[in-house]
């Protein structure tokens, strides 16, 4: 969806985005969700770009925290207390992708090739914790980099997870023209409402991409784990990109853009490759969930580069 600019929009208003560039690499970072709205190398798109006023309806490029993916019914337990988060995905009945994706982040630092944005999460029903989040985006000869820091500014331990939701594109290719190499031994099986069922080896369920496999005719909205430190590789035609991440990101989510309406220009045009610190429903399973002690800081980095 593309939104029209408000009548009051003008040069005196607070910036909605920042452009960073270096060595032929250029990215536009949005205030909303601290997301990457475009990234090009020598003018060639590497991530699927959003229009200036376009709403990222499929979480294009946004930061997802303090949890990524889905919590069924929004219900979870912590320290003996049952908590309930707002359900924001009606089709699945889940609390999806955290609390900050649709918020306006604040500028904290800026240079020609980097921008840092931040936001504070205040205690609230369903998530009674205080977190300060910052995201630093930078570009250079080694590609696009995203460094994320979380700081527990509250008085008790806080559970935390994070992901970012970029959509990779290659020149002249749709999803059916791509080959995916995914360094993961395990995938998460889900039901028809995308709720976790069981972890399975990649050999079980046609999810083995360790040596590379075509995406033609495949529909994925799949979380992978038990990953190596090798990057995810997406290749098509004469081009390839790699999405890499620090070991703190022990999961990858891959989405083949199948849920856009028939006829949409985004239907199976780009491949979402999301580095996640934890998998779906981690607030309940506890698997790979980060717990920050009061005043503790956590940082990790991921990025995209041409291969």
N, C-alpha and C positions, 0 to 999 in steps of 0.2 A: 504494500500500500504506500502511495506517495501522498504526503500531506502538503497542503498549500501553506506557504509562509504566512504567519499572522500579519495583519495590517500594520502593526507597530514595529515589525522587524526592520532593523536598520543598523548602521555602523555603531551607534551608541549602545546597543544592547550587548549583554555579556556574550562572549564567543560560544558558539555551539560546537565548534570543532577546531582542531589545530593541525596544521600541515608540518610534517618533519621530513627532511631530505638530506641525503648524503650519497656521493659516489653513484649517482644514477638511481638510487633507491628512494622512493617517496611513499609516505603513508599519511592518511588522514585519520586522526583519532577523535572520536566524538565525546562530548560531555556526557551524553546519556549512556549509562552503563559502562563508561570508560572503554568503549569498544573501538576496534579497528574498522573503519568504514571503507577504506580502500588501501591497497598496497600494490605498487607497480615497480618493476625494474626496467629501466630504459624505456618507459612508457607502456610496457606489457603487463597486463593484470596478472597478479599471483593469487589474490583473494577476490572473491566476487564482490564488486563494488556496490555500495548503496548510493542512491541519489541524495542531493544536498538536504532535502526535506523528507526523505523516505524513512518511514518507521521500520525498524528491523524486526518484522513480525515473526520471523523464525530464529530470533536471537542471533542474527548475523553479527559475529565478532564480539559479542558482549561478554563481560566478566560475570561469572556465576558464583555467588558466595552468599552466605556462609555454608551452603551445600550446593553441589551440582546434581542435575538429574532429578529423579522423582522420589518423593516420600508418600506412599499410598495413604489416602485419606488425610494426609498431613499430620498423622498421629505418631508420636514417639515418646519414649520414656528416658528420663535423665535423673540420676540421683534419687530414685524412688518416686519421682513425680511424673505424672502423665501430662504431656504437653500436646497442643493442637495448633498447627500452622494453617493459615488460610489456603484453601484449595483453589488454585488458579488455572488448572487444566481440566475443564469440565468433562472432556471425552474420556479421560482416564481416572478422574476423581483423585488426582494427586496434587501435592504441593511441588511445584516445578521450579528448579533453577534459582533458588535462593531469594534474597531480599533486595538486591541492589542493581539488578539488570535494567530497571526502568527509572532509576534515580539519576539526578544530575550530580555528577562528581565535581569536585573543586580543583582548580589548577593549583599545584604546589611548586612546580619548577618547570622551566622551559628553556630549551636551546634550539639551535637550528636543526639538530638531528635527534632530539629527544624531548619527551614531555612526560611529566609525572602528575597524576591525578589522585585524589584521595577522597574518602568518605568515612563517616562514622556511623556505626550501627548502635542504636540505643536499645536497652532492654525493652521487650515488648511481649505481649501474649504469644506463646508458642516458641519464642526465642529470648529468654530473659537474661541476655548477656550483652556485654559491651565490647565491641571490636572497632579498631581503627584499621582501615584498609588503604593501601596505596599501590598503584600500578604505574610502572615506568616503561613506556614504549620507546624504543630507539631503532634507528636504521643505520646501515653502513654496508661495507663491502661483504660482510658475513651474513647479511639478510636482515630480517625483522626480528627483534627480540622483545620479550615481555617479561619483566621482573615484577613479582608480586610479593608484597609484605603484609602480614597480618599481625596486629599487636593487641593483646588482651588488656584493655584499659579498665576492666572491671575488677571485682573483688572476689571472684570465684572462678574455678576452671571453666573454660568455654570450649565446646566442641566446634570443629571447623573443617570445612572442605572447600575446594575451589576448582573451577575449570574456566576455560575460555572457549568460545564457540566460532572459530573461523571457518569459512567456506573456501576451499582451494579450487582454483580454476587453471586450466592449461589452454594455450591458444588452439582454437579450432576443435576443441574436444568437449563433448558432454560426458556424463558419468559412464555411459555405455562404451566410451572409447578409452577408458582408463584402466590401468593395472595397479592394484594395491599390493604393497608389501607391508605386512603388519607383524612385528616381532613379538607375538603373544602366543602363549600356550593354552590359554583358557578364555572362554567367552561366557557371558551371562545370558542364559535362556530366560525369556519373559513370556507372559501370557498375552492374550489379545488386547489387553489394556496396558501393555508395556510394564507390567509389574514383575519383579524378580521371581523366578521359579527355582532355578538351580544353576550353579557353575558347572560347565562341561568342558572337556578337552576339545580343542579346536578340530580334531579329527571327527568328532561326533557333532554332526549338524552342518557340514559343508561350510565351516568357518576358518579353514586353514589357509592363511595368506602368508605364511612364514617364508615361502620361496617365491612369492608373487603370484597373483592370479587375476584374471580379467573380472571386471565388474559388470560386463554385459549381461543384461537380464536379471541381475541380482538386486534385491532390495534389502538394505541393511539399515537398521537403527539399533546398533549393537555395541555393547560395552565389552572390551577385552581387558584381560589382566594377566598376571604372571608374565610380565614383559621383560625383555632384555634392554640393554642401554642403547641398542641400535635405533635409529630414527625410523619413523613411518615414511615410506616412499610412495609417491603417487606419480605415475608416468603415463604419458600419452603422446602419440606422434613422435616428434623429435625433442620433446621437452620432459622435464621431471622436476619435482620439488620434494624436499624433505621437511617433515615436521619433527622436531626434536624436543626433548624435555629432560630436566634434571631428574634424578632417581626419585625425588619426592612425589613425582607424578607417576603413580604405579598403575594407572588405567588409561585406556584410550576409548573414546566413543566415536564410532564412524556412522555417518548418516548420509544416505544417497539421495536426499532431497525428493522423496517420493510423495510427501503429503501436501505439496502445493496443488492448487486447483488445476484440473485439466485445462490446457491452453495457456497456463502461466509461463512466462518466459524463464522462470526459475526452476520449473519442473525438471529434475535430473540434469540440471546445468552444472552444478558445482557439488563438491564433496566436502561435507563437514568432517574435520579431523580434530577432535577435542582432547587435549591433555587434561586428565582429571586426577586429583589426589586420592579420590575414593570413588567407589561405584555407587549405583543406585541404592537408595534406602540405607545408606551407611549410618544414619542417625539411629536406626534400629538394629542393624546387623553388627555395627561397631567395627567392621573390617576396614582397615586403613584410615579410620577416622582420626584426625588430629585433635588432640586436647591441649589447649594452651593454658598454662598456669597464669595467674594474675601477673601482669607486667611482662609476660613472656612474648618475644617476637619470633615470627617464623617467616622465612623467605625462600623463594625458589624461582626458577626461570625456565622459559621455554621459547621456542622461536620457529621461524619458517625461513628456508633458504632454497635457492636454486641448486639442483643437483647436477 
